[in-house]
Amino acid sequence: MGVAAAAPDATRLSRLHDWLEAGHNAEMDWMEPNPARRAGPETLWPEAKSVIMLGVNYASAENPLEALEHPSKAALALYALRRDYHDVIKGRLKAFAAALIAKAGGEVKVFVDTAPVMEKPLAMAAGLGWQGKHSVLVSRGHGNWLLLGAVYTSLALEPDEAARDHCGSCSRCLDICPTKAFPAPYTLDATLCIAYLTIEHKGAIPRHLRAKFGNRVFGCDDCLAICPWNRFAKATQDAKLALKTDLMGLDLAYLAGLDDAAFRRVFAQTPVKRTGRARFLRNILIAIGNSGDRGLINPAKALLEDESPLVRAMAVWALHRLMPEPDFTALAALRAPDEDAEVEEEWAVAMEYFAIEHAPGPDPGACFRWNCSIGAL
């Protein structure tokens, strides 16, 4: 834990303004109103004098990058392979806050991703660690594996010394990003971030990014896992944050077959459940399309009749990636038109791709027209 003053910070507010102005928040529209309220604890709650930042270690002995070597299995971010941290940490924050009030008086408010609170800059101000070039908090003792919670208090507590940046010239976290989501060091463009796109984004994944997802179906740990500071992290002994090993290395075929009830049962009490079945199966189908495993054609075919248009659309994309052109063309000829325009567009784009691919000669104009939509196919 560490303490930061609940005082205005012009640098924090300026960086937030610049980030929002550049559109790097993607569809996270809730971040746009009242940026001063988000950047300044005293603006969010005028009675606040101090912010107590707490970090909970969730490091694991597992290397999440190893999951990427098995393209027919699902790779989930380490934080998702355990009980939802919101439930675990918020209860502990409330207990901590109650004990603080009993001993020292004052008033408190607790937050775990539940209000406009800039946890990472506040954690840096409180000395817990620094924001690395990938924007994630890095700790000298826990690497990239801290979950954060905040306690705002009316008590005027002595602040800790702010952490210093120890990234130096290292750029591993930037270099490893599959979608190049960092336009500059310390700046994340959520519109390109696999973690954002697989969890927060509600619609279809942009076509030019899908092939870069590999088998990442919920979040992305690449930029965290590659950080050399992780060598100092020790696996958590917290029983409530223990890895659910039964969720590791699940076959894409199995996950593609989950109905809503089964999805809720398998991912009960985990962060995955909050995303919902349709978005999760969207991610699964992209992984299937990237797998190169033709044994996954039938599980993808079964989802062409799914009730969710998003799932049906991604099933088309996955099949286009896996099926030989004659088989896909035959499948397209037998189908009934879909009532959803986005599903129809997936069929049209896939068929147009095959038409361009088998054209008698190069068509630079076609390449130019389609490079943003099907170039990655």
C-alpha positions as CSV (number, residue, x, y, z in Angstrom):
1,M,0.0,0.0,0.0
2,G,0.9,3.6,-0.4
3,V,-0.5,7.1,0.2
4,A,-0.9,9.9,-2.3
5,A,-2.3,13.4,-1.7
6,A,-5.8,14.0,-3.1
7,A,-4.5,17.1,-4.8
8,P,-4.8,18.4,-8.4
9,D,-2.2,17.2,-10.8
10,A,-1.9,19.3,-14.0
11,T,0.3,16.7,-15.8
12,R,-2.2,13.9,-15.1
13,L,-5.1,16.0,-16.4
14,S,-3.1,17.2,-19.5
15,R,-2.2,13.6,-20.5
16,L,-5.8,12.5,-20.1
17,H,-7.0,15.4,-22.3
18,D,-4.4,14.5,-25.0
19,W,-5.3,10.8,-24.9
20,L,-9.0,11.5,-25.3
21,E,-8.5,14.1,-28.0
22,A,-6.6,11.5,-30.0
23,G,-9.5,9.1,-29.7
24,H,-7.4,6.5,-28.0
25,N,-10.3,5.6,-25.7
26,A,-12.2,3.9,-28.6
27,E,-15.8,3.2,-27.5
28,M,-15.1,4.0,-23.9
29,D,-17.3,7.1,-24.0
30,W,-17.7,7.2,-20.3
31,M,-14.2,8.5,-20.0
32,E,-14.9,11.6,-21.9
33,P,-17.3,13.6,-19.6
34,N,-15.6,15.7,-16.9
35,P,-12.0,14.6,-17.3
36,A,-11.0,16.9,-14.4
37,R,-13.2,14.7,-12.2
38,R,-11.4,11.6,-13.3
39,A,-7.9,13.1,-12.9
40,G,-8.5,14.9,-9.6
41,P,-9.6,13.0,-6.5
42,E,-10.6,16.2,-4.8
43,T,-12.9,17.0,-7.7
44,L,-14.6,13.6,-7.6
45,W,-15.0,14.0,-3.8
46,P,-14.3,17.4,-2.4
47,E,-13.8,16.1,1.2
48,A,-10.9,13.8,0.1
49,K,-7.5,14.8,1.5
50,S,-5.6,11.5,0.8
51,V,-5.8,8.5,-1.4
52,I,-4.7,5.1,-0.1
53,M,-3.7,2.9,-3.0
54,L,-3.5,-0.9,-2.4
55,G,-2.1,-3.5,-4.7
56,V,-2.8,-7.2,-4.6
57,N,-0.3,-9.6,-6.1
58,Y,-1.7,-12.0,-8.7
59,A,1.6,-13.2,-10.2
60,S,1.6,-16.8,-11.3
61,A,4.3,-19.4,-12.0
62,E,2.7,-19.9,-15.4
63,N,4.1,-18.0,-18.4
64,P,1.0,-16.7,-20.4
65,L,3.1,-16.5,-23.6
66,E,3.3,-20.4,-23.7
67,A,-0.4,-20.6,-24.3
68,L,0.2,-18.9,-27.7
69,E,2.1,-21.9,-28.9
70,H,-1.1,-24.0,-29.0
71,P,-3.3,-22.4,-31.7
72,S,-6.2,-24.9,-31.3
73,K,-6.5,-24.0,-27.6
74,A,-7.7,-20.8,-26.0
75,A,-5.3,-18.3,-24.5
76,L,-6.9,-16.2,-21.7
77,A,-5.2,-13.4,-19.7
78,L,-3.9,-14.6,-16.4
79,Y,-6.2,-12.3,-14.4
80,A,-9.3,-13.9,-16.1
81,L,-8.2,-17.4,-15.0
82,R,-9.3,-16.8,-11.4
83,R,-12.1,-15.4,-9.4
84,D,-13.2,-11.9,-10.5
85,Y,-10.9,-9.5,-8.7
86,H,-13.6,-6.9,-8.3
87,D,-15.4,-9.2,-5.9
88,V,-12.3,-10.2,-4.0
89,I,-10.7,-6.8,-3.6
90,K,-13.8,-4.7,-3.0
91,G,-14.7,-6.7,0.1
92,R,-11.2,-6.3,1.5
93,L,-11.2,-2.6,0.8
94,K,-14.4,-2.2,2.7
95,A,-13.0,-4.1,5.7
96,F,-9.8,-2.1,5.6
97,A,-11.7,1.2,5.4
98,A,-14.0,0.2,8.3
99,A,-10.9,-0.6,10.4
100,L,-9.3,2.8,9.4
101,I,-12.4,4.7,10.5
102,A,-12.6,2.8,13.8
103,K,-9.0,3.7,14.6
104,A,-8.6,7.1,13.1
105,G,-12.0,8.5,12.3
106,G,-12.8,10.4,9.2
107,E,-14.8,9.4,6.1
108,V,-13.9,7.0,3.3
109,K,-15.0,5.9,-0.2
110,V,-13.6,2.7,-1.8
111,F,-13.2,2.1,-5.5
112,V,-12.3,-0.9,-7.7
113,D,-13.0,0.1,-11.3
114,T,-16.3,1.5,-10.1
115,A,-15.8,5.2,-10.5
116,P,-13.8,7.7,-12.6
117,V,-10.5,7.0,-10.7
118,M,-7.1,7.0,-12.4
119,E,-5.7,4.1,-10.4
120,K,-2.4,3.7,-12.2
121,P,-1.2,7.3,-11.9
122,L,-2.4,7.4,-8.3
123,A,-0.5,4.2,-7.6
124,M,2.6,5.7,-9.0
125,A,2.1,8.9,-6.9
126,A,1.7,6.6,-3.9
127,G,4.9,4.8,-4.6
128,L,3.5,1.4,-5.5
129,G,5.2,1.4,-8.9
130,W,5.5,3.3,-12.1
131,Q,3.6,3.3,-15.4
132,G,5.7,1.5,-17.9
133,K,5.9,2.3,-21.6
134,H,2.8,0.0,-22.1
135,S,0.9,2.2,-19.6
136,V,0.5,-0.7,-17.1
137,L,1.8,-0.3,-13.5
138,V,5.2,-2.0,-13.0
139,S,6.4,-2.8,-9.5
140,R,10.0,-3.6,-8.5
141,G,8.8,-6.4,-6.2
142,H,5.8,-7.7,-8.2
143,G,6.5,-7.0,-11.8
144,N,3.4,-6.3,-13.9
145,W,1.1,-8.4,-11.6
146,L,-0.7,-6.0,-9.3
147,L,-4.4,-5.5,-9.1
148,L,-5.3,-2.1,-7.7
149,G,-7.9,-0.7,-5.4
150,A,-8.3,2.8,-4.0
151,V,-9.5,4.2,-0.7
152,Y,-10.3,8.0,-0.7
153,T,-10.3,9.4,2.8
154,S,-11.0,12.8,4.5
155,L,-7.9,12.1,6.7
156,A,-4.8,14.2,5.9
157,L,-2.2,11.4,5.8
158,E,1.4,11.9,5.1
159,P,2.0,10.9,1.4
160,D,4.6,8.5,0.3
161,E,7.3,9.3,-2.1
162,A,6.2,8.9,-5.7
163,A,7.8,6.0,-7.6
164,R,10.4,6.7,-10.3
165,D,10.4,5.3,-13.8
166,H,12.8,2.4,-14.2
167,C,12.1,1.4,-17.8
168,G,15.2,2.9,-19.2
169,S,15.9,2.2,-22.8
170,C,13.9,-1.1,-22.8
171,S,11.1,-1.3,-25.3
172,R,10.2,-5.0,-25.1
173,C,6.6,-4.3,-24.2
174,L,6.1,-2.1,-27.2
175,D,7.9,-4.4,-29.6
176,I,5.9,-7.5,-28.7
177,C,2.5,-6.0,-29.3
178,P,0.8,-8.0,-32.1
179,T,-1.3,-5.1,-33.3
180,K,1.2,-2.2,-32.6
181,A,-1.3,-0.6,-30.2
182,F,1.3,1.9,-28.8
183,P,1.7,4.9,-31.1
184,A,4.4,6.2,-28.7
185,P,5.9,5.0,-25.4
186,Y,3.5,5.4,-22.5
187,T,0.5,5.8,-24.9
188,L,-2.0,3.0,-25.5
189,D,-4.4,3.3,-28.4
190,A,-7.4,1.2,-27.3
191,T,-8.7,0.9,-30.8
192,L,-5.8,-1.4,-31.6
193,C,-5.5,-3.2,-28.2
194,I,-6.4,-6.9,-28.2
195,A,-7.3,-6.6,-24.5
196,Y,-9.8,-3.9,-25.2
197,L,-11.2,-5.4,-28.3
198,T,-11.8,-8.9,-26.9
199,I,-13.4,-7.6,-23.7
200,E,-14.9,-4.1,-24.0
201,H,-15.6,-3.8,-27.7
202,K,-19.2,-4.8,-28.5
203,G,-19.2,-5.3,-32.2
204,A,-17.2,-7.2,-34.9
205,I,-13.4,-7.0,-34.6
206,P,-12.0,-4.9,-37.5
207,R,-11.1,-7.2,-40.3
208,H,-7.5,-5.9,-40.7
209,L,-6.8,-6.9,-37.1
210,R,-8.3,-10.3,-36.8
211,A,-5.4,-12.4,-38.1
212,K,-3.2,-10.7,-35.5
213,F,-5.2,-12.0,-32.6
214,G,-3.9,-15.6,-32.8
215,N,-5.7,-17.6,-30.2
216,R,-6.1,-14.7,-27.7
217,V,-9.7,-15.0,-26.8
218,F,-9.9,-12.8,-23.6
219,G,-7.4,-10.1,-23.0
220,C,-3.7,-10.1,-23.9
221,D,-0.8,-10.5,-21.6
222,D,2.0,-10.1,-24.1
223,C,3.2,-6.7,-23.1
224,L,3.0,-7.6,-19.4
225,A,4.6,-11.0,-19.6
226,I,7.7,-9.8,-21.6
227,C,8.7,-7.2,-19.0
228,P,12.1,-8.1,-17.4
229,W,10.9,-6.8,-14.0
230,N,8.7,-9.9,-13.7
231,R,11.8,-11.9,-12.6
232,F,11.3,-10.4,-9.1
233,A,7.7,-11.4,-8.9
234,K,6.7,-14.3,-6.7
235,A,3.5,-16.3,-7.4
236,T,0.6,-15.2,-5.2
237,Q,-0.3,-17.4,-2.2
238,D,-3.8,-15.8,-2.1
239,A,-6.3,-18.6,-2.0
240,K,-9.1,-16.4,-3.3
241,L,-7.0,-15.5,-6.4
242,A,-5.7,-19.0,-7.1
243,L,-5.6,-20.0,-10.8
244,K,-8.6,-22.0,-12.0
245,T,-6.5,-24.6,-13.7
246,D,-9.5,-26.2,-15.3
247,L,-9.8,-23.1,-17.5
248,M,-6.3,-23.3,-18.8
249,G,-5.7,-24.8,-22.3
250,L,-9.4,-25.4,-23.1
251,D,-10.0,-26.6,-26.7
252,L,-11.5,-24.1,-29.1
253,A,-13.9,-26.8,-30.3
254,Y,-15.2,-27.3,-26.8
255,L,-15.7,-23.6,-26.2
256,A,-17.4,-23.1,-29.5
257,G,-20.0,-25.5,-28.4
258,L,-21.1,-23.7,-25.2
259,D,-24.7,-22.5,-25.1
260,D,-25.5,-19.6,-22.8
261,A,-26.2,-21.8,-19.7
262,A,-22.9,-23.7,-20.2
263,F,-21.0,-20.5,-20.8
264,R,-22.3,-19.1,-17.5
265,R,-21.5,-22.3,-15.7
266,V,-18.0,-22.7,-17.0
267,F,-17.0,-19.1,-16.3
268,A,-19.0,-18.5,-13.2
269,Q,-17.4,-15.9,-10.8
270,T,-14.7,-15.0,-13.3
271,P,-14.3,-11.8,-15.3
272,V,-15.1,-13.7,-18.5
273,K,-18.7,-14.1,-17.6
274,R,-19.3,-10.3,-17.6
275,T,-18.4,-10.2,-21.3
276,G,-21.3,-12.5,-22.3
277,R,-21.4,-15.5,-24.6
278,A,-21.9,-13.7,-27.9
279,R,-18.7,-11.6,-27.6
280,F,-16.8,-14.5,-26.2
281,L,-17.8,-16.7,-29.1
282,R,-16.8,-13.9,-31.5
283,N,-13.3,-14.2,-30.0
284,I,-13.4,-18.0,-30.1
285,L,-14.3,-17.9,-33.8
286,I,-11.5,-15.5,-34.6
287,A,-9.1,-17.9,-32.9
288,I,-10.6,-20.8,-34.9
289,G,-10.0,-18.9,-38.1
290,N,-6.4,-18.3,-37.1
291,S,-5.7,-21.8,-35.9
292,G,-5.1,-23.4,-39.3
293,D,-6.8,-26.5,-37.9
294,R,-9.4,-27.9,-40.4
295,G,-10.6,-30.1,-37.6
296,L,-12.4,-27.0,-36.3
297,I,-14.4,-26.5,-39.5
298,N,-17.5,-28.3,-38.1
299,P,-17.6,-26.5,-34.8
300,A,-17.5,-23.2,-36.8
301,K,-20.2,-24.4,-39.2
302,A,-22.5,-25.2,-36.4
303,L,-22.4,-21.5,-35.4
304,L,-23.6,-20.3,-38.7
305,E,-27.1,-20.9,-37.3
306,D,-26.5,-19.2,-33.9
307,E,-29.1,-16.8,-32.7
308,S,-26.4,-14.0,-32.4
309,P,-25.7,-12.1,-35.6
310,L,-22.2,-11.3,-34.3
311,V,-21.5,-15.0,-33.8
312,R,-22.8,-15.9,-37.3
313,A,-20.7,-13.2,-38.9
314,M,-17.5,-14.4,-37.2
315,A,-18.4,-18.0,-38.1
316,V,-18.3,-16.9,-41.8
317,W,-14.9,-15.4,-41.3
318,A,-13.5,-18.4,-39.6
319,L,-14.8,-20.8,-42.3
320,H,-13.4,-18.6,-45.0
321,R,-10.0,-18.9,-43.4
322,L,-10.1,-22.7,-42.9
323,M,-12.1,-24.1,-45.9
324,P,-10.7,-24.7,-49.4
325,E,-12.2,-22.2,-51.8
326,P,-14.4,-24.7,-53.7
327,D,-15.9,-26.0,-50.4
328,F,-16.6,-22.5,-49.1
329,T,-18.1,-21.4,-52.4
330,A,-20.4,-24.4,-52.4
331,L,-21.4,-23.7,-48.8
332,A,-22.2,-20.1,-49.8
333,A,-24.3,-21.2,-52.7
334,L,-26.5,-23.5,-50.6
335,R,-27.2,-21.0,-47.8
336,A,-30.3,-18.9,-47.3
337,P,-29.8,-15.1,-47.1
338,D,-29.2,-13.8,-43.6
339,E,-31.5,-11.1,-42.3
340,D,-28.6,-9.3,-40.7
341,A,-26.6,-6.9,-42.9
342,E,-23.3,-7.5,-41.2
343,V,-23.5,-11.2,-41.7
344,E,-24.3,-10.7,-45.3
345,E,-21.3,-8.4,-45.6
346,E,-19.0,-11.0,-44.2
347,W,-20.2,-13.5,-46.9
348,A,-19.8,-10.8,-49.6
349,V,-16.3,-9.8,-48.5
350,A,-15.2,-13.4,-48.3
351,M,-16.5,-14.2,-51.8
352,E,-14.9,-11.0,-53.2
353,Y,-11.6,-12.0,-51.7
354,F,-11.7,-15.4,-53.5
355,A,-12.7,-13.6,-56.7
356,I,-9.7,-11.3,-56.5
357,E,-7.4,-14.1,-55.5
358,H,-8.3,-16.1,-58.6
359,A,-8.5,-13.2,-61.0
360,P,-6.4,-13.7,-64.2
361,G,-4.0,-10.9,-63.5
362,P,-3.0,-8.4,-60.7
363,D,-5.4,-5.6,-60.1
364,P,-3.6,-2.9,-58.1
365,G,-6.9,-1.0,-57.8
366,A,-8.6,-4.0,-56.1
367,C,-5.6,-4.3,-53.7
368,F,-6.0,-0.7,-52.8
369,R,-9.7,-0.9,-52.4
370,W,-9.6,-3.9,-50.1
371,N,-6.4,-3.5,-48.1
372,C,-8.3,-2.2,-45.1
373,S,-11.1,-4.7,-45.1
374,I,-9.8,-8.1,-46.4
375,G,-6.0,-7.6,-46.7
376,A,-5.4,-9.5,-43.5
377,L,-7.6,-12.5,-44.6
